[in-house]
């Protein structure tokens, strides 16, 4: 189960947050991406530094005019903490991503890295279960 894995503390912003504030948060905490959550703390999207560069900076748009919901990618992988690690791992590999959002009763509690999923499924103790 994913609940047995080491999860990365949730790094999130709200859908209505201004992109300029999202960018400042990414810089302050030296992160490359941030999950977007709704008012119920449900993960609904993700924004990477590259998204901000491509969709706003390089496109010559004014960041002050955009909110997180305007540029977020909605095709994120979300798994409940009771889901099997192998299922999350396969989906991450198939989609070419390095993490997925983890929820408990629909609310985001963290993210599972691909590295942690590999560590968990290749752990000899878990293979013998």
Order of alpha helices (4+ residues) and beta strands (2+ residues): beta-alpha-beta-beta-alpha-alpha-beta-alpha-beta-beta-alpha-alpha
